[in-house]
Amino acid sequence: MTTSLDPTTYIPADVKANGAYYTPDAVARSLVSWAVRDETDAMLDPACGDGRFLMGHVNAVGVEQDPRSAAVAKTRAPGALVHEGDFFRWAAHTEARFDCAAGNPPFIRYQLFKGETRRAALELCARHGAQLSGLASSWAPFLVAAGSLVRMGGRMAFVVPAEIGHAPYAAPLIEWLCGRFAHVQIVAVREKLFPGLSEDCWLLYAEGAGGCTDHVAMTVLERFAASNAPPKTTVRVPLVDWRATWNRRLRPFLLSAEARALYAGLAKRPGTRRLGDLASVGIGYVSGANAFFHLRSSEAAYWCIPPALLQPAIRNGRMLPGAVLNRAGLDRLVREDAPIHLLRLHRGQDVPREVRRYLDSPAGQVARTAYKCRVRDPWYAVPDIKVPHYFLSYMSGRSVGLVRNDARATCPNTLHCVTLKDRRDVAAIGAVRRTPAFQLSCEIEGHPLGGGMLKLEPREAARVAIPDREGLAALNEDLAQETVAELQRWRHYALDQRYPRN
């Protein structure tokens, strides 16, 4: 099957793998207007796709790796110069320089942005003073490479993922932009620029190449409106505060100054500790084949698996009760015939005949081919099984759960294992875990995921604030709950929900 090259109907091949989600025309026209000051300005689009940015300016140069998209770009913008090939190779050798750059760089996560292209991209960034991490998605090096080709005094205007507001790999990019441009502006837009995508997108504008700035200008908008110039700044983010108070994140600046002061004051109180100070926090075990290793009671009985080889396990947050998992809670799951029995075998142990029969079943033949099973010896010995003091939600919708594990169950990597360093801190955790203060901290320290979910990586969970009783008593709970609701609205999970108290 051939792909139509009609610019009005063209859809690129392998959209997701190439990060080729093309920009709405109103957004493209606006960004070109922000970047271009004169019709003689030379404009670069480093990933020009089908040419919708190029067609907005008479003196434009684009680079596109996909031959079909490049052909469409040449048709759509016949006056533009379109180079077909890898942008980073081209950028490393070109002598061309530009008055401005605009576009929508591809968003390809680090797992797929790999090989020679990735190596060349990160080397080029390092050459220009941007030390991006190995976890950087493709859009970040595109911005650095494009920015390095902008002349003194020049400008950039780009679509960027909302990850620029929270991802650790985005922080070195922001540092580089502020050291390279006299004005750096992030435009956060709550309503989706790309309604069909789970990812949110914001906008970046930078001007005064060759200068530097000590702050990020941030504009917070409910929805995008086409404009010929960048919108007015709504909040000034000093880099010193961004680094020291907000852990190099812009997401807290979606909130009002009053809401930020509420959380900053809570976090800085002498009696406030972080969850990582009180406990080790990390995801549970990786079985490699959850459906095989987690058995229902009926399945365990059918295969005659000895109870001594079955460890109670909570497979996901939906299985957890609201506050405490105890024996009665496990018994309820057993009555429901939920898959809560982890087959726990060790290297070198004598495997009973009944268990061998299960391991050699058709399901076992499939399970042993899974990657994590394939690379361990023996394939059926699940490593790193912990029995934590608490389970913490890894991904949450309405609220984050921190559930005490009185049943001595374990969990896979769909939940965090929280193990106290000192059992005397049970009281401190118990006082906080079902309060608005806890939910507020989780929302600010965590980050949004597609579909409206909140995700807490281990490093983020370790930063969750655990205030003392005086801090909890001093907290404006109404404002805290309003702030939680606002952050949920920004991650598209808005409910009129009040959080339970102890």
Salt bridges, closest charged atoms under 4 A:
ASP25 OD1 - ARG52 NH1 3.63
ASP41 OD2 - ARG155 NH2 2.94
ASP50 OD2 - ARG52 NH2 2.57
ASP50 OD2 - ARG76 NH1 2.69
ASP99 OD1 - ARG151 NH1 3.16
GLU116 OE2 - ARG89 NH2 3.86
GLU116 OE2 - ARG119 NH2 2.25
GLU123 OE2 - ARG119 NH1 2.52
GLU163 OE2 - ARG109 NH1 2.75
GLU175 OE1 - ARG243 NH2 2.81
GLU175 OE2 - ARG248 NH1 3.58
GLU191 OE2 - ARG223 NH2 3.17
GLU199 OE2 - ARG109 NH2 2.78
ASP200 OD1 - LYS192 NZ 2.67
ASP200 OD1 - HIS492 NE2 2.93
GLU207 OE1 - ARG37 NH2 2.82
ASP214 OD1 - HIS215 ND1 3.05
ASP214 OD1 - ARG236 NH2 3.44
GLU222 OE2 - ARG190 NE 2.73
GLU222 OE2 - ARG489 NH1 2.94
ASP331 OD1 - ARG327 NE 3.25
GLU336 OE2 - ARG332 NH1 3.09
ASP360 OD1 - ARG368 NH2 3.19
ASP406 OD2 - ARG404 NH2 2.96
ASP422 OD2 - ARG424 NH2 2.68
ASP425 OD1 - ARG273 NH2 3.16
GLU443 OE1 - ARG251 NH2 3.88
GLU443 OE2 - ARG491 NH2 2.54
GLU445 OE2 - ARG274 NH1 3.09
GLU445 OE1 - ARG463 NE 3.06
GLU457 OE2 - LYS455 NZ 3.34
GLU460 OE2 - ARG249 NH2 2.45
GLU460 OE2 - HIS447 ND1 2.83
GLU477 OE1 - ARG501 NH2 2.71
ASP478 OD1 - ARG498 NH1 3.64
GLU486 OE1 - ARG489 NE 3.09
